[in-house]
């Protein structure tokens, strides 16, 4: 299929709009191949790498405005590793898992481990959300802050009426891009390859004193916990500014530079305003369009960092995405398992709001060209 050639004057300065891995800013990459290059291939047990881990933990503490007693812990692997680690070392008996997309469903699967009681899984249709409710015997309430697959974002508030349970939030596509109050959660965990402009290979978590006590108590209970998936190991190593196994040093360096950039511009409040500006431009365009509509019907559920737009039968979204890609505008395809006639567009903090406005012009031009 021939693509529509876009005029140079409407092209964004950077055509990366993918939801993961996401755009990494040029300044981060330049720092990695410049000052950061001396760290590559050096021991993670020596001062330079341990100092880098410490800087990242400090930067995340500042970004998330951690209350007294909260700590940043880091472990090898990504969110998938953390789900399994939580099933071993965080859930005592039973979890309640909210599922309204792919990530929530995967944690629910991990929480169905044979040594635990079957989780209380509460599902909402993709494109909508669901709230947690107190249930006797549940000691972990878990859901995503932002569902990357569908573009649904949720409020982070503790479950009223269940003070002994932990609130555990998957923040992989939210952390660093959505303003919130971290004290409303006990574990706010994420891999850094979205708003935090880095790469995979590590997970991070902001943990409350109650979560730390739970981690230590479960670890001392005699339950079998693989060393790689031990949250107690992650806690102990993090306090030494290291990881159990060799960390991804490039990931750490890119993350450190992103944290410097976000915190230097005003922190989470600034980042949240920036992503809201970008996403609002897309939602307003879709609401006003004759052929497009936001996939997430309830405006209160619409994500500021992942925008999903449905198209009517007059538009072939796959053809639009393919044509955009031929012009250097990449990764606007929908989440593969949804199977919808839509585009999914990241509006992470690294993406310039003006580039989003240019993207809208490119989409309109492409649709007109394909129809013509």
N, C-alpha and C positions, 0 to 999 in steps of 0.2 A: 504494500500500500504506500502510495506517495504521501509524503508529509507536507504540512503547510510550513513554508519558510517564514519565520517571524522577522519583522523589521528590527534592525539593530536598536533603534531608539526606544523600543518597549521591552527589551530584554532586561531581566534583573542583572545586577552586577555579579551575583553568585547564584547559580542554578540549583543548588542543593536544598531540597525540601523534604528529605527522607526522614522517616520516624525512627530509624535506628538501624545501624549506627547513623549518627546525625552529623551535621556540618561541624567541622573543626576549623576554628578561625586561623587565618594565616599567621597572625602574631604568635599563636601557640606553636604552630609548626616551625616557624623560624626560630623560636626559642629552643625547641627540641633539637634541631640540627645545629644550633649555635651553642649557647652555654650549657644546655642540657646534654649535649653529646658526651661530655666527659663522664657522665654517670652511667652510660650504657656499658654493660659488661663488667661492672664492678660489684663487689660483695654487698649483699643486702643486710649483712650483719655488722657492717662498718658505719662509721659516723655519717658519711655523706648521704647514703640512702635512708638511714634512720632519721636523719634530720629532715629529709624530704617527706617521709611519712608523718613526722611530727608537724611539719608545716601544713600538710593537707588536713590532718585532724584539727589543727587550730583554725584553718580557714573554713572548714565545714562547721565547726562550733560557732564561729562568728556569723556565717551565712544563716544558719538555722536558729540563731539566738538561743543557744542552749541554756536552760535554767540550771541552777546549782544542783549538782549530783548527777546530771546527765553526762554521758560519755560518748565519744565516737569510737566505734570499733570497726575493724577492717578484717576481711578474710579473703582467701583465695577462691576463685570461681566467680560466677555471676549470680543473678537472682535465682536461677534454678538450683544452684548449690545451697543458697540460703533457705529455700523452701524445705529441702531435705534436712538441713541443719536444724531448722525450727521444729521439724517433726521429731527429731531426736532430743533436742536440748531446750526447747521453749514451751511446747505444749505438754502439760502434765497428764491430762486425761482426754480432754475433748476440745475441739475448736468449733467455732461458728465461722463459716466462710461465705462471704458474699461474692456471687459470681454474676458478672454482667459483661464478660468478655473473656479473652484467652488467658490473661495472666491470673485472674481470680480463679479460673477453673483449674489451672495447673497447681496452685497452692492447695486448693481443695483436694486434688489428687494426692499430693504429698501428705496432707493431714489425715488421709485414710490409711496410714501405716498400721500394720497388724498389731502393734503393741499399744495402740491408742483406741479409744472408743470411736465409733463411726462419727465423722464430723456432721454438724448441723449445717447442711448446704442450702443456702437460700439464693434462688436464681431470679434474675430479671432478663427480659428479652434484650438482645443487643440493641444499643441505642437508648437504653433507659437505665436507671439505677434502682437500688434497693437499700433500705436502712437496716442496721443491726438492731436486734431486740434481745433483751436479757433472757437467758435460758438457764435453768438450774443445771449445774454440772459442767457448764462451759467455762474454761479458764483462759481461752484466747479468742478474741474477736478480730477477724482478719478480713481486710478488703483493700483494693487498690485505691490510691489517691486519684490516679488517672489511668484509665484503661486505654492503652495504646492502640489496641485493635479496633476500637469503636469510636473513640473520641468522646468518652463520657468521663467527667470529673465529678468527684464527690466531696462533701464537707467532711472535715476531720474533727469529730467530737467523740468524747468518751461515751460508752454505753451507760446510761443512767440506771442505777439500781443494782449494779454488780461491781462493787468496789474492789473485790479481790482478783478480778480478771484483768488480763493485759489487752491493750488495744495495739494491734500489730498492722502496720500500714505499708503496703508495697508502693514505693515512691519512685520507681525507676524512671518513668517518663515525666514525673512531676517535680522531683527535687531540683531546686535551683530555678524553677520557672513559675511556680505558683506560690503566692504568699499565703501563709497559714501560721497557726500557733502550735509549735512542736509539743508543748506540754499537754496537748489533748491526745497525745499518743504515748505509748511506752516503748515501742520499737518502730522506727521510721527508717526503712532499709531501701537500698537502691544500688544498682550498678550505674557507673558514671557516663554512659555513652549517649545520653540524650541532651538535656539542657546543660549538663556539666561538661559538654564538649570534649569528652575523652574517648576511651576505647574500652573494650571488655577485659575480662580476666580477674576482676576484683569486685567484691561487694563491700558496702559501707552501711553502717546502721547507727542512728542516734538512739541510745538506750537509756531508759529511766532507772532510778534506783530500784524500783520494783522489778524491772526486767533483769537487772543485774542480780538481784537476790534470787530470782527464779532460775536464771542460768546456773548460778552456783549451786543451788539446792538440787536441781535435776542432775547436775553433773556428779553430785555426791550421793545420789540415791542408789547407785549400783546398776542403773540402766546401761545397757551396752550402747556406746556412742563411738562411731568411727573417728579416729583422730582427725582426719581431714574435715569432718563435719561437726567438730566439737566447738560450740559457741564459747565454752569455757577456755579452750585453747586460743580462740580468737581474742577473747577478752584479755587474757594474760599476755599474749604477744603484743596486742595493741598498746597496752600500757608501757611496753618497752619500745614502742614505735617500730614494730616489725610485724611480719606475717609468718605463719607456720612454715610455708614453703616460699621459694623465691617469688617475689611479686613481679607484676608487669611494670617495669620501671618507666617505660614510655607512657603508660596509662597514668601513673602517678604524676609525672612531670606535666603532661597536658592538663590534668585536673588541677594541679597547683596553679598553673597560669590562668585557667578559667576562673578559679576562685578569686585570684587577685583582681581580675577584670571585673567580675560581678560585685565583689565587696567594695572595690574602689569606686564604683559608679553609684553606690547607694544600697547594695545588698539585695535582699529578697524583695523588699518593697519596690525597688527600681526594676528588678527582673520581672516581677508580676505585672507591673504596669506596661512594660515593653511587650510581653507576650499577649497581654489583653488588647493592646493596640493592633497588633498584627492579626490576631484571630478575629477581632471585631470587624475588621475590614472585609474578611472573607464571609463571615456570617451575614453582614449587612448586604453584601453583594448577592449572596444566594437568596436571601429573603426578598430582595427586590427583583430577582430574575424570573423570567417566564418559563425557564427550562431547568432550573436548579433549585434545590432546597436543602437546608441542613438536615443531615441524617438524624441527629439528635433533636427530637421534636421539642422537648422542654428546654427552654433557654437556660434554666437554672442548672441543668445537667451538662451543658455544653463546655467542652474543654477549652481552656485558653492556649493549650500547647499542641494539641492534635485536632485538626479540623477535618471532619468527614462531610462531604457534599454529595448528595444523590442527584442524578440527572434523569429526566424523563426519557421516553422512548425515541425522541427526536435526536438524542445525543448518544453516541457510542463513547462512553468514558474511556474504554480501553484504547480506542483509536486516538482519543485526545492525549492520553498519557504517552502513547507511543510517539506521536508527533512532537509533543513537548520534549521528549527525550532526544529526538533527532536534532533539536535546537539547543541541547545542552541543559535543559531543565529536567532534572532527574528525580526519580523515586516518588512520583505522585500517584502511583498505582494504589488501589485499595488493599486492605488486608486480605490475603489470599483466601482465608477460610470463610469470610463473610459472603463472598460470591455476589456482591452487589454492583450495580452500574453506578460507580461512584469514584471520586478521587479522595485520597487521604493526604493531607498536607500538614507537615510539621511547621509550627510557628514557635519553635524553641528560641530561647533567649539569644542565641548566636545569630539567628536569622534577622536581617535588617527589615524593619517594618516597611520601608520603601520598596524593598525587593518583593514583599508580599503584594503590595499595590501594583507593581509591575507584572507580577505573575497573573493577577486578575485580568489585566489587559491582554496578556498572552493567551489565557484560556478563552476569552471572548473572541479574539482574532482567530484562534485555531478552530473554534466551533463554527464560526462564520465561513472559514475557508473550507472545512470539511463538508459543510452543507452545500456550499456553492459549487 
